[in-house]
Amino acid sequence: NVLTKENLYTLQGHNGWIYSLTLMSDGRLVSGSYDKTMIIWNLETKVKEITIHGHSQAIQSLMCIEGDRIVSASWDKSIRIWNIEKKSYKEIATLVGHSNEVLCLCDIGNGKIASGSDDSLIKIWDVEG
């Protein structure tokens, strides 16, 4: 805490650098790593809930949309959308269009997201369907 300058607790589970964190609407934390995985953490129990595999390179950026979906951006040039409703953890879409690593994501509203890449481009995607 700010008075003692000590952390409250530590979550350990990745085998590489952690590049991104996002908080889900139900209070679970999602981490994305150089080890090509996402981990969903239960912050109440301080336990790893699941490790999700799918990208072939590092996960650079994460974002939650509509409460029950996670969007992940990777060095493998793809963006993946995951349904985490009722803990199904299913990949529901892969968006491909950048010619280099996808580095960042932004929810721009109305069912659309923006992605930024090492290819110097920002792409807008409709993720509502």
C-alpha positions in Angstrom: 0.0 0.0 0.0 1.1 3.6 -0.3 2.0 3.9 3.4 4.2 0.8 3.6 5.2 0.9 -0.1 4.7 -2.9 -0.3 2.6 -4.7 -2.7 -0.5 -6.6 -1.4 0.2 -9.9 -3.2 1.8 -11.3 -6.3 0.3 -13.4 -9.1 2.7 -15.8 -10.8 2.0 -18.0 -13.8 3.6 -16.7 -17.0 6.9 -17.8 -18.5 7.7 -14.5 -20.2 7.4 -10.8 -19.9 3.9 -9.5 -19.3 2.9 -6.9 -21.8 -0.7 -6.2 -21.1 -3.4 -6.3 -18.4 -7.1 -5.7 -18.5 -9.9 -6.0 -16.0 -13.1 -7.8 -16.9 -16.5 -6.5 -15.9 -16.8 -9.3 -13.3 -13.6 -8.3 -11.6 -11.3 -10.9 -13.0 -7.9 -9.8 -14.3 -6.5 -10.9 -17.7 -2.8 -10.8 -18.5 -1.1 -11.2 -21.9 2.5 -12.3 -22.2 5.6 -12.8 -24.4 5.0 -16.6 -23.7 2.0 -16.4 -26.2 -0.6 -16.9 -23.6 -3.4 -15.1 -21.7 -4.1 -15.9 -18.1 -7.4 -15.1 -16.4 -6.9 -14.5 -12.7 -9.5 -14.6 -9.9 -8.6 -11.6 -7.8 -10.8 -12.7 -4.9 -9.1 -16.1 -4.5 -5.8 -14.9 -6.0 -5.7 -18.0 -8.2 -5.1 -18.6 -11.9 -8.4 -19.6 -13.4 -7.2 -20.6 -16.8 -4.3 -20.2 -19.3 -5.6 -19.5 -22.8 -3.5 -20.5 -25.9 -4.1 -19.3 -29.5 -1.5 -16.8 -30.7 1.7 -18.0 -32.2 3.8 -15.1 -30.9 3.7 -12.6 -28.0 0.5 -11.0 -26.9 1.1 -7.3 -26.8 -2.3 -5.8 -26.0 -5.6 -6.8 -24.4 -9.0 -5.2 -24.1 -12.4 -6.3 -22.8 -15.5 -5.4 -24.8 -19.2 -5.8 -24.0 -18.4 -7.5 -20.7 -18.0 -11.0 -22.0 -15.4 -10.8 -24.7 -11.6 -10.3 -24.6 -9.7 -8.9 -27.6 -6.0 -9.8 -27.9 -3.4 -8.3 -30.2 -0.2 -10.1 -31.1 3.2 -10.0 -32.7 1.8 -12.8 -35.0 0.0 -9.9 -36.9 -3.5 -11.0 -35.7 -6.2 -9.8 -33.4 -8.3 -12.5 -31.8 -11.7 -12.2 -30.1 -12.5 -14.6 -27.3 -15.9 -15.3 -25.8 -15.5 -15.7 -22.0 -19.2 -15.8 -21.3 -20.0 -18.6 -18.7 -16.3 -19.4 -18.7 -16.4 -20.9 -22.3 -13.1 -19.3 -23.3 -13.7 -19.9 -27.0 -12.0 -18.0 -29.8 -14.8 -16.6 -31.9 -12.9 -14.6 -34.5 -9.4 -13.9 -35.9 -8.9 -10.5 -37.6 -6.0 -10.4 -40.0 -5.0 -7.3 -42.0 -1.8 -5.8 -40.6 1.5 -6.6 -42.3 3.4 -6.4 -39.0 3.0 -6.9 -35.2 -0.2 -5.5 -33.8 0.8 -3.4 -30.8 -2.3 -1.7 -29.4 -6.1 -1.7 -29.3 -8.8 0.8 -28.5 -12.6 0.4 -28.1 -13.9 3.3 -30.2 -17.6 2.6 -29.5 -20.6 1.5 -31.6 -19.2 -2.1 -31.9 -15.9 -1.0 -33.4 -12.3 -1.2 -32.3 -9.1 0.3 -33.6 -5.8 -1.5 -33.8 -2.3 0.0 -34.2 0.6 -1.9 -35.7 4.3 -1.8 -36.4 3.3 -1.4 -40.0 2.5 2.3 -39.2 -1.2 1.8 -39.7 -4.3 2.2 -37.6 -7.1 -0.1 -38.7 -10.8 0.1 -37.7 -12.7 -3.1 -37.3 -16.4 -3.9 -36.8 -16.6 -6.5 -34.0 -20.3 -6.5 -33.4 -21.4 -9.5 -35.5 
